[in-house]
Each structure stands twice: as structure tokens, then as C-alpha cells.
Amino acid sequence: MENLNALLDGFSAILTPGNLLIALLGVTIGTAVGMLPGLGTAMAIALLLPITYGMEPTQAFIMFGGIFYGGMYGGSTTAILLNTPGQSSSVVTVLEGFKMARAGRGGQALATAAIGSFVAGTIATIALVFVTPITVEFAIGLGAPDYFAIMVMALVATASVLGSSRIRGFASLLFGLVVGTIGIDAVTGQQRLTYGVPELANGIEIVTVAVGAFAVGEALWLAARRRNGTDEIIPVGRVWMGKSDWRRSWGPWLRGSALGFPFGAVPAGGAEVPTFLSYVTERRLSKHKDEFGKGAIEGVAGPEAANNASAAGTLVPMLALGLPCNATAAVMLAAFQTYGIQPGPLLFEEQSALVWTLIAGLFVGNAMLLVLNMPLIPMWVKLLRIPKPYLFAGILFFASMGAYATSGQAFELYILLALGLVGLGMRRFGIPMLPMIVGVILGPMAERQARMSLQLSGGDLSGLIGGPVSWVIYGVIAVIALWPLVSWLRRRSRAAKDRELVAA
């Protein structure tokens, strides 16, 4: 009951002209960024971080929440009309959405995506209201060793799951951990990895890392791979659904919501896995199996619902534990730290008004997105006609201005360019970006928890192992680390048996 009263207070705070305007601005930017292939919500929030320094933290996070949800909506439009997903989480939508558009049912595909996103976003945000406080109550009883174990699990899981290989994932994580150690040691006062450069004494700003890796790196990568000519955009038609479409969509919406939320709350879970699982589930349960591969509406409704539900799930560990589960959450965590706010169990006590206003803003933004996406789709499609050179130039301009604004020193621009080139190289060789960002953010936090644990134990390494929670977590880490070896041994054993059968 106390949480519901706090949520009502959040609604009273969000339902003011100024905050509603900021929420509308956030969902508009998010939808636009989500629609433009290659751009992402993480990059948009990173670019806007320096611009929001003069805003109240509550207003800034209302905008960021709107961008987060809006990006999930916008990614489906290009997937359906261009056969090009605006976000990686919309990849599965391409399978049936584009074929529906080719068959003249693009309006129905866009409608089930928009309405399904609204339904799933609402259900998942309601779940966020009830699940997050429970997670906070659990986290309050944890000690420094438990937090260290949780952070190590987040680092290992992120590096292991993402990318085309574990080596690439851990290489990205190692680079992020190294960047996170640059600067003056808070305990000993010694300079680490500054190489006599005074500008590095305060470390590298997280904002600069995020903007350089996501915005500059992505702009350079897209510019390097730009094709001549324009993409063919299929006409939209009337964006609405008939009775049959409604009847075939409501089940996938609910099942997609149930799949997306828990996967979003798991470190490195993301939206890609639940969207694929939703597609497979709907293909098995559908009474129209013959339509799959030719434009089945269930193949759009389910994955889009899972996609948006996972966004709300991502906020549970970020708000309750201070753990980012995807790139956008990592940049939002950096935004909290920029304002001097540390997400975690104490956030709901120290910044209760901000948290509940943010959650209320998600409800309001979700409703705004439905209004924006249903009648205004033809207008949004015009964004796809923006000349790409203008788009890249704008990104680089705002990225440079944002990095310079963090410290007012030209040195930040050199760091920005260097990180942009690193981001370009990582994309070129298939090295995932998220482990690096998570390493920069969680590395210093994990180091602080490890030092606290060792101080309490007098330097004994057993101090890193606390109660049952840390034991369980270290067990999970061992499974994650050893699973490739177990899989390899099983394949080897199976191959040996096959050879014996052939020889016999």
C-alpha cells in the first residue's frame, strides 16, 4: 500500500505541464532514434547527458525513460517497412513484419506492434512497481562480499553471453576495467595509468566514454559502411487491425510480456533472447502455422511485446542493485552517477520522489507512445529520407559539444576521438560494446566492495566470501565459466561414439 501511495505521488509530480512536455519530448526523440537504423537509445541518452546538466534530475530521467521506451517502439517500423531493424531487439520482427508489408498488410503489422508494445509496456511497468521494492528489501540485507559477488557475476555474464565469442567479450570487459582504473586511487592517493598527463588525474568521464564508444564510434562505422542510393520504403496504408487480427494478437501480447520481463531483469539477458523465444512459441501454438514465413501477425505481436516488456525488466536490477543489464541501462546508470546519485537499495529511501516519478513517467510515456505511433506513422516514415551525411555530421557535432561540456577542456575532445576510433575498431572486429561500458562503470564499484570486504577480514581472502548469497552466486559464476568446457567435452564424447558406431 505504501508503494501505491508513493506511485500516486509520482503521478501527481509527472502530471504537470512542464514534466508532461519533457516526457513528450523524450518519447518523440526515442521513437525517432529507434526508427533510424544503426542509431540506438544508448547513444541518444549519452548525447543528451551533457545537455541535461542544467535540468532537475527528475526531469532528466523522465526524458531518459521516455527515450528508452520510445526506442523500443520505433525499431519495429523500419523492421516492417524496410526489412532493416532499427534496434537489435527488432531483428525477429523482420521475419514476419516485412512479409506482411509486402503483402499489403503493413498497416496491420504496425498496429499490432504499437498496441502490443503498449500492452506489454503497461504490464511490465506494473510488474516493475511490485518487483523492485521486493528486490530492494532483499538487497538491504546484503553485505560487501555479497555485492562484490553480484558485480563479478554481472561482469562475467555480460562478457560471456554477448559477442560472437567469449574471447571478444572478455577483451572488451578487460579494456573497460582498465579505463575505469585511470586516475587517482581514492584510498592510497596514487595516480594509476596517467603516464604523467595531469588531465587524466581525475579519470576519464563516463559520459565521454559512453558518447565516444556509442555515438562517435557508431557514426564512423555507419559512415564507413554507407551504401549509395536510397532504401525502398513500402507504403504504410491504414494503421489498424480487423477483428481477426485482434483475436490472433491478444494471446501473443500476453505471452510475450511474460517472457520479456524476467529476461530483461537478468544480467546480459537483453531483449534478443525473449523475442526469439516468443517467435518460436507463437509458431508452435498458432492455428495458422502455414502463414509463418509468409507474414503471420502472431510473429510480429509476440516478439514486439517481449521486446518492450524486457525494457521495464531491465530497470529492476538497475534501480534496486545498481547493475546495468544492457547498454541503455549502463548509460542511465552513468547519468545517475553524474548527478551524484548511486542506484541501489538506498535509492528508494534517499531519492524516493525521483524513483516513483520516473516510474509514473514510464506509464505516461507509454500512453503517449501509443498516440504518437498509431496515427502519425506516415510522418515518422519521412525521417528515413534524411540524408545520411547530414545525420552523421549532426551526431559528431553534438557528441563533441557534449564531451567538451563535461570539463571545458579541449583534452576531452582528444579522448572522445580516441574512444570513437576504439569503438569503430570494436565494431569492425565484432567485439561487443556493452562489456566495456559495464567494466568502466562496475569496475570501480566492485573494487570498492572488494576493499571493504578485505578490510573487514583483516586482509584475509576468505572475506570475499560472505554468506549463502555469495556462495550461490559464485556457483553460478562457475557454471557460466565452465559451461563451454562441458559442452566441448559432450560434443567430443558424442563424436567418439559416432566414430565407434561407424567403425562397427
C-alpha positions as CSV (number, residue, x, y, z in Angstrom):
1,M,0.0,0.0,0.0
2,E,2.9,2.3,0.8
3,N,4.3,1.7,-2.7
4,L,1.0,2.5,-4.3
5,N,0.8,5.8,-2.4
6,A,4.3,6.6,-3.5
7,L,3.3,5.9,-7.1
8,L,0.3,8.2,-6.8
9,D,2.7,10.9,-5.6
10,G,4.8,10.2,-8.6
11,F,1.8,10.7,-10.9
12,S,1.0,14.0,-9.2
13,A,4.5,15.1,-9.9
14,I,4.6,13.9,-13.5
15,L,1.1,15.4,-14.4
16,T,2.3,19.0,-14.6
17,P,2.6,20.9,-17.9
18,G,6.4,21.1,-17.7
19,N,7.0,17.4,-16.9
20,L,4.5,16.2,-19.5
21,L,6.2,18.3,-22.1
22,I,9.6,16.7,-21.2
23,A,8.0,13.2,-21.3
24,L,6.6,14.0,-24.8
25,L,10.0,15.2,-25.9
26,G,11.6,12.1,-24.6
27,V,9.3,9.6,-26.3
28,T,9.5,11.6,-29.5
29,I,13.3,11.5,-29.5
30,G,13.2,7.9,-28.6
31,T,10.8,7.0,-31.4
32,A,12.9,8.9,-33.9
33,V,16.2,7.4,-32.8
34,G,14.7,3.9,-32.7
35,M,13.5,4.3,-36.3
36,L,16.8,5.3,-37.8
37,P,18.8,2.0,-38.4
38,G,22.1,1.8,-36.6
39,L,21.3,4.5,-34.0
40,G,20.2,3.5,-30.6
41,T,18.7,4.7,-27.3
42,A,22.0,4.3,-25.5
43,M,23.6,6.7,-28.0
44,A,20.8,9.2,-27.7
45,I,20.9,9.3,-23.9
46,A,24.7,9.6,-24.0
47,L,24.4,12.5,-26.3
48,L,21.8,14.2,-24.2
49,L,23.6,13.7,-20.9
50,P,25.7,16.9,-21.1
51,I,22.7,18.9,-22.3
52,T,20.6,17.9,-19.3
53,Y,23.2,19.1,-16.7
54,G,21.1,22.2,-16.1
55,M,17.9,20.3,-15.6
56,E,16.5,18.9,-12.4
57,P,17.4,15.2,-12.1
58,T,13.8,14.2,-12.0
59,Q,13.1,15.9,-15.3
60,A,16.2,14.5,-16.9
61,F,15.2,10.9,-16.0
62,I,11.7,11.5,-17.2
63,M,13.2,12.3,-20.6
64,F,15.6,9.3,-20.5
65,G,12.8,6.9,-19.6
66,G,10.8,8.2,-22.5
67,I,13.7,7.8,-24.8
68,F,14.2,4.2,-23.5
69,Y,10.6,3.2,-24.2
70,G,10.3,5.2,-27.4
71,G,13.4,3.5,-28.9
72,M,11.7,0.1,-28.4
73,Y,8.6,1.3,-30.3
74,G,10.5,2.9,-33.1
75,G,12.7,-0.1,-34.0
76,S,9.7,-2.0,-35.3
77,T,8.8,0.5,-38.0
78,T,12.0,0.1,-40.1
79,A,11.9,-3.7,-39.5
80,I,8.4,-3.9,-41.0
81,L,8.7,-1.3,-43.8
82,L,12.4,-1.5,-44.8
83,N,13.4,-5.1,-43.8
84,T,16.0,-3.4,-41.6
85,P,15.6,-3.5,-37.8
86,G,16.1,-0.1,-36.2
87,Q,17.3,-1.9,-33.0
88,S,18.9,-5.3,-32.5
89,S,15.8,-6.2,-30.4
90,S,13.6,-5.8,-33.5
91,V,15.5,-8.4,-35.6
92,V,12.9,-11.1,-35.1
93,T,10.1,-8.7,-36.2
94,V,11.7,-8.6,-39.7
95,L,10.8,-12.3,-40.2
96,E,7.1,-11.8,-40.5
97,G,6.6,-8.0,-40.4
98,F,8.3,-7.3,-43.7
99,K,6.4,-10.1,-45.4
100,M,3.2,-8.6,-44.1
101,A,4.1,-5.3,-45.6
102,R,5.0,-6.9,-48.9
103,A,1.5,-8.5,-48.9
104,G,-0.2,-5.1,-48.4
105,R,-0.7,-5.6,-44.6
106,G,2.0,-3.2,-43.4
107,G,-0.7,-1.2,-41.5
108,Q,-1.8,-4.2,-39.6
109,A,1.7,-5.2,-38.7
110,L,2.5,-1.7,-37.5
111,A,-0.8,-1.6,-35.5
112,T,-0.2,-4.9,-33.7
113,A,3.4,-3.8,-33.0
114,A,2.3,-0.5,-31.5
115,I,-0.7,-1.8,-29.5
116,G,1.3,-4.9,-28.3
117,S,4.1,-2.6,-27.2
118,F,1.6,-0.5,-25.2
119,V,0.1,-3.6,-23.6
120,A,3.4,-5.2,-22.8
121,G,4.9,-1.9,-21.6
122,T,2.0,-1.4,-19.2
123,I,2.0,-4.9,-17.8
124,A,5.8,-4.8,-17.4
125,T,5.8,-1.4,-15.7
126,I,3.1,-2.7,-13.3
127,A,5.4,-5.6,-12.5
128,L,8.2,-3.1,-12.0
129,V,6.2,-1.4,-9.3
130,F,5.8,-4.6,-7.3
131,V,9.0,-6.4,-8.0
132,T,11.5,-3.6,-7.5
133,P,10.6,-2.9,-3.8
134,I,10.9,-6.7,-3.1
135,T,14.3,-6.7,-4.7
136,V,15.3,-3.7,-2.5
137,E,14.3,-5.4,0.7
138,F,16.4,-8.4,-0.3
139,A,19.4,-6.2,-1.2
140,I,19.3,-4.3,2.1
141,G,20.4,-7.4,3.9
142,L,23.5,-7.9,1.7
143,G,27.0,-7.1,2.8
144,A,30.1,-6.0,0.9
145,P,31.1,-9.6,0.0
146,D,27.7,-10.3,-1.5
147,Y,27.7,-7.1,-3.5
148,F,31.2,-7.9,-4.8
149,A,30.0,-11.4,-5.9
150,I,26.9,-9.9,-7.6
151,M,29.1,-7.4,-9.5
152,V,31.6,-10.1,-10.6
153,M,28.6,-12.2,-11.8
154,A,27.3,-9.2,-13.8
155,L,30.8,-8.7,-15.4
156,V,31.3,-12.3,-16.2
157,A,27.8,-12.9,-17.5
158,T,28.0,-9.8,-19.7
159,A,31.3,-10.7,-21.2
160,S,30.4,-14.4,-21.7
161,V,27.0,-14.1,-23.3
162,L,27.5,-11.1,-25.6
163,G,29.5,-11.1,-28.8
164,S,30.5,-13.8,-31.3
165,S,33.0,-15.4,-28.9
166,R,33.9,-15.3,-25.2
167,I,37.4,-14.1,-26.0
168,R,36.0,-11.0,-27.7
169,G,33.6,-10.4,-24.8
170,F,36.3,-10.6,-22.1
171,A,38.7,-8.5,-24.2
172,S,36.0,-5.8,-24.2
173,L,35.5,-6.2,-20.5
174,L,39.2,-6.0,-19.8
175,F,39.5,-2.8,-21.7
176,G,36.7,-1.3,-19.8
177,L,38.2,-2.3,-16.4
178,V,41.5,-0.7,-17.4
179,V,39.8,2.5,-18.4
180,G,37.9,2.5,-15.1
181,T,41.1,2.4,-13.1
182,I,42.6,5.5,-14.7
183,G,43.1,8.4,-12.3
184,I,43.9,8.9,-8.6
185,D,43.3,5.9,-6.3
186,A,40.7,7.0,-3.7
187,V,42.4,5.1,-0.9
188,T,46.2,5.4,-1.5
189,G,46.1,8.7,-3.4
190,Q,48.5,7.3,-6.0
191,Q,48.0,8.0,-9.7
192,R,47.2,5.0,-11.8
193,L,47.8,4.7,-15.6
194,T,48.0,8.5,-16.0
195,Y,51.5,8.4,-17.5
196,G,52.3,11.9,-16.3
197,V,49.3,13.5,-18.0
198,P,47.7,15.8,-15.5
199,E,44.3,15.8,-17.3
200,L,44.0,12.1,-16.6
201,A,44.4,12.5,-12.8
202,N,40.6,12.8,-12.3
203,G,40.0,9.8,-14.6
204,I,38.0,9.6,-17.8
205,E,34.4,10.8,-17.5
206,I,31.9,8.1,-18.0
207,V,29.9,10.4,-20.2
208,T,32.9,10.8,-22.5
209,V,33.4,7.0,-22.7
210,A,29.7,6.5,-23.5
211,V,29.5,9.2,-26.1
212,G,32.8,8.2,-27.7
213,A,32.0,4.5,-27.9
214,F,28.4,4.7,-28.8
215,A,27.9,8.0,-30.7
216,V,31.2,8.7,-32.4
217,G,32.1,5.0,-32.9
218,E,28.6,4.2,-34.4
219,A,28.6,7.3,-36.6
220,L,32.1,6.4,-38.0
221,W,31.0,2.8,-38.5
222,L,27.8,3.6,-40.3
223,A,29.6,6.2,-42.5
224,A,32.3,3.7,-43.4
225,R,29.6,1.1,-44.5
226,R,27.2,3.6,-46.2
227,R,25.8,2.4,-49.4
228,N,24.9,4.7,-52.3
229,G,21.3,5.1,-53.2
230,T,18.2,5.0,-51.0
231,D,16.2,2.2,-49.5
232,E,12.9,1.2,-50.8
233,I,10.1,2.2,-48.3
234,I,6.9,0.2,-48.7
235,P,3.7,2.4,-48.4
236,V,2.1,2.1,-45.0
237,G,-1.7,2.2,-45.7
238,R,-4.2,2.4,-42.9
239,V,-2.7,1.6,-39.5
240,W,-5.4,-0.5,-37.8
241,M,-6.5,-4.1,-37.3
242,G,-9.6,-6.1,-38.0
243,K,-11.5,-8.5,-35.7
244,S,-9.5,-11.5,-36.8
245,D,-6.2,-9.6,-36.2
246,W,-7.3,-8.6,-32.7
247,R,-8.3,-12.2,-31.9
248,R,-4.9,-13.5,-33.1
249,S,-2.8,-10.9,-31.4
250,W,-4.0,-10.7,-27.7
251,G,-2.5,-14.1,-26.8
252,P,0.9,-13.3,-28.2
253,W,0.9,-9.9,-26.5
254,L,0.3,-11.6,-23.1
255,R,2.8,-14.4,-23.6
256,G,5.4,-12.0,-25.0
257,S,5.0,-9.8,-21.9
258,A,5.5,-12.9,-19.6
259,L,8.7,-13.8,-21.5
260,G,10.2,-10.4,-21.8
261,F,10.1,-9.0,-18.3
262,P,12.1,-11.7,-16.5
263,F,14.7,-11.9,-19.3
264,G,15.2,-8.1,-19.1
265,A,15.9,-8.3,-15.4
266,V,18.7,-10.9,-15.9
267,P,22.3,-9.6,-16.4
268,A,23.1,-9.8,-20.1
269,G,19.6,-11.2,-20.7
270,G,18.6,-8.4,-23.1
271,A,15.6,-8.4,-25.5
272,E,17.1,-10.5,-28.2
273,V,16.5,-13.9,-26.4
274,P,12.9,-13.4,-25.3
275,T,11.9,-12.0,-28.7
276,F,13.3,-15.2,-30.4
277,L,11.6,-17.4,-27.8
278,S,8.4,-15.6,-28.3
279,Y,8.5,-16.1,-32.0
280,V,9.3,-19.8,-31.6
281,T,6.4,-20.2,-29.0
282,E,3.9,-18.5,-31.3
283,R,4.9,-20.6,-34.2
284,R,4.2,-23.7,-32.2
285,L,1.0,-22.5,-30.7
286,S,-0.5,-20.8,-33.7
287,K,-3.5,-22.3,-35.5
288,H,-2.2,-20.7,-38.7
289,K,1.3,-22.4,-38.9
290,D,1.2,-22.3,-42.7
291,E,1.3,-18.5,-42.6
292,F,4.6,-18.3,-40.8
293,G,7.4,-17.4,-43.2
294,K,4.7,-15.6,-45.3
295,G,3.5,-12.9,-42.9
296,A,1.9,-14.2,-39.8
297,I,0.6,-11.5,-37.5
298,E,1.5,-13.6,-34.4
299,G,5.1,-13.4,-35.4
300,V,5.0,-9.6,-35.0
301,A,2.7,-9.3,-32.0
302,G,4.6,-11.7,-29.7
303,P,8.2,-10.5,-30.3
304,E,7.3,-6.9,-30.1
305,A,5.5,-7.4,-26.8
306,A,8.6,-9.3,-25.4
307,N,10.8,-6.5,-26.7
308,N,9.0,-3.8,-24.7
309,A,8.4,-5.9,-21.6
310,S,12.2,-6.5,-21.4
311,A,12.8,-2.8,-21.2
312,A,10.9,-2.5,-17.9
313,G,12.6,-5.6,-16.6
314,T,16.0,-4.0,-17.2
315,L,15.2,-1.2,-14.8
316,V,14.7,-3.7,-11.8
317,P,18.4,-4.5,-11.2
318,M,19.5,-1.0,-12.2
319,L,17.3,0.7,-9.7
320,A,17.4,-1.9,-6.9
321,L,21.0,-3.1,-7.2
322,G,22.8,-0.6,-9.4
323,L,23.5,-3.2,-12.0
324,P,23.0,-2.4,-15.7
325,C,21.7,-5.3,-17.9
326,N,22.1,-3.6,-21.3
327,A,23.8,-0.7,-22.9
328,T,20.9,1.8,-22.3
329,A,20.7,0.9,-18.6
330,A,24.5,1.3,-18.4
331,V,24.3,4.8,-19.8
332,M,21.4,5.6,-17.5
333,L,23.4,4.4,-14.5
334,A,26.2,6.7,-15.6
335,A,23.6,9.5,-15.7
336,F,22.6,8.8,-12.1
337,Q,26.3,8.9,-11.1
338,T,26.7,12.2,-13.0
339,Y,24.0,13.7,-10.7
340,G,25.7,12.3,-7.6
341,I,23.1,9.6,-7.2
342,Q,24.0,6.0,-6.6
343,P,21.3,3.4,-7.6
344,G,20.9,0.6,-5.2
345,P,18.9,-0.4,-2.1
346,L,19.2,3.1,-0.5
347,L,17.9,4.8,-3.7
348,F,14.3,4.2,-2.7
349,E,14.9,5.9,0.7
350,E,17.2,8.8,-0.3
351,Q,15.6,9.6,-3.7
352,S,12.1,8.2,-3.3
353,A,10.4,11.1,-5.2
354,L,12.7,10.8,-8.1
355,V,12.3,7.0,-8.5
356,W,8.5,7.0,-8.3
357,T,8.2,10.0,-10.6
358,L,10.4,8.1,-13.1
359,I,8.1,5.0,-12.8
360,A,5.0,7.1,-13.2
361,G,6.6,8.8,-16.2
362,L,7.0,5.4,-17.8
363,F,3.3,4.8,-17.6
364,V,2.6,8.3,-19.1
365,G,5.2,7.9,-21.7
366,N,3.9,4.5,-22.7
367,A,0.4,6.0,-23.3
368,M,2.0,8.9,-25.3
369,L,3.8,6.5,-27.5
370,L,0.6,4.7,-28.5
371,V,-0.9,8.1,-29.6
372,L,2.3,9.0,-31.4
373,N,2.8,5.7,-33.2
374,M,-0.7,4.9,-34.4
375,P,-1.9,8.0,-36.3
376,L,1.5,9.5,-37.1
377,I,3.3,6.6,-38.6
378,P,3.3,8.2,-42.1
379,M,5.0,11.3,-40.7
380,W,7.7,9.2,-38.9
381,V,8.5,7.3,-42.1
382,K,9.7,10.6,-43.6
383,L,12.6,10.6,-41.1
384,L,14.0,7.7,-43.1
385,R,14.6,10.0,-46.0
386,I,17.1,12.2,-44.1
387,P,20.4,12.2,-46.0
388,K,22.9,10.1,-44.0
389,P,25.8,12.5,-44.3
390,Y,23.7,15.2,-42.5
391,L,22.8,12.7,-39.8
392,F,26.4,11.7,-39.2
393,A,27.6,15.3,-39.1
394,G,24.9,16.2,-36.5
395,I,25.9,13.2,-34.3
396,L,29.6,14.1,-34.4
397,F,28.8,17.8,-33.7
398,F,26.6,17.1,-30.6
399,A,29.0,14.4,-29.4
400,S,31.9,16.9,-29.5
401,M,29.9,19.6,-27.7
402,G,28.7,17.2,-25.0
403,A,32.2,15.9,-24.3
404,Y,33.6,19.5,-24.2
405,A,30.9,20.5,-21.8
406,T,31.9,17.8,-19.2
407,S,35.1,19.6,-18.2
408,G,35.5,22.6,-20.5
409,Q,38.9,21.3,-21.7
410,A,39.9,20.5,-25.3
411,F,41.7,17.4,-24.0
412,E,38.3,15.7,-23.7
413,L,37.9,16.0,-27.4
414,Y,41.1,14.0,-28.0
415,I,39.8,11.4,-25.6
416,L,36.5,11.4,-27.4
417,L,38.1,10.9,-30.8
418,A,40.4,8.1,-29.4
419,L,37.4,6.3,-27.9
420,G,35.4,6.8,-31.1
421,L,38.2,5.1,-33.0
422,V,38.3,2.3,-30.4
423,G,34.5,1.9,-30.9
424,L,35.0,1.8,-34.7
425,G,37.6,-0.9,-34.3
426,M,35.5,-2.9,-31.9
427,R,32.6,-2.9,-34.4
428,R,34.9,-3.8,-37.2
429,F,36.2,-6.9,-35.4
430,G,32.9,-7.9,-33.8
431,I,33.8,-7.0,-30.3
432,P,30.7,-6.2,-28.2
433,M,30.4,-2.8,-26.7
434,L,28.4,-3.4,-23.6
435,P,31.1,-5.4,-21.6
436,M,33.4,-2.4,-22.0
437,I,30.8,0.1,-20.7
438,V,29.8,-2.2,-17.8
439,G,33.5,-2.6,-17.0
440,V,34.1,1.1,-16.8
441,I,31.0,1.6,-14.5
442,L,31.1,-1.5,-12.3
443,G,34.9,-2.0,-12.2
444,P,35.5,0.8,-9.6
445,M,32.4,-0.2,-7.7
446,A,33.5,-3.8,-7.5
447,E,37.0,-2.7,-6.4
448,R,35.4,-0.6,-3.6
449,Q,33.3,-3.5,-2.4
450,A,36.3,-5.9,-2.5
451,R,38.4,-3.5,-0.5
452,M,35.7,-3.1,2.1
453,S,35.4,-6.9,2.4
454,L,39.2,-7.3,2.8
455,Q,39.4,-4.5,5.4
456,L,36.7,-6.3,7.5
457,S,38.5,-9.6,7.3
458,G,42.0,-8.1,8.0
459,G,43.2,-8.8,4.5
460,D,42.1,-12.5,4.5
461,L,40.9,-13.6,1.1
462,S,38.1,-15.5,2.8
463,G,36.5,-12.1,3.5
464,L,35.4,-12.0,-0.2
465,I,33.1,-15.0,0.6
466,G,30.2,-13.8,2.7
467,G,27.0,-15.7,3.4
468,P,24.9,-18.1,1.4
469,V,24.1,-15.5,-1.2
470,S,27.7,-15.1,-2.3
471,W,28.2,-18.9,-2.3
472,V,25.2,-19.3,-4.7
473,I,26.5,-16.5,-6.9
474,Y,30.0,-18.0,-7.1
475,G,28.4,-21.3,-8.1
476,V,26.5,-19.5,-10.9
477,I,29.8,-17.9,-12.0
478,A,31.5,-21.3,-12.0
479,V,28.6,-22.7,-14.2
480,I,28.9,-19.8,-16.6
481,A,32.7,-20.2,-16.8
482,L,32.8,-24.0,-17.2
483,W,29.8,-24.4,-19.4
484,P,31.8,-24.1,-22.7
485,L,34.2,-26.8,-21.4
486,V,31.3,-29.1,-20.5
487,S,29.7,-28.5,-23.9
488,W,33.0,-29.3,-25.7
489,L,33.5,-32.5,-23.7
490,R,30.0,-33.6,-24.5
491,R,30.5,-32.9,-28.3
492,R,33.8,-34.8,-28.2
493,S,32.2,-37.7,-26.4
494,R,29.3,-37.8,-28.9
495,A,31.7,-37.6,-31.8
496,A,33.7,-40.5,-30.4
497,K,30.6,-42.7,-30.1
498,D,29.6,-41.9,-33.6
499,R,33.1,-42.9,-34.9
500,E,32.8,-46.2,-32.9
501,L,29.4,-46.9,-34.5
502,V,30.7,-46.2,-38.0
503,A,33.7,-48.5,-37.3
504,A,31.4,-51.2,-36.1
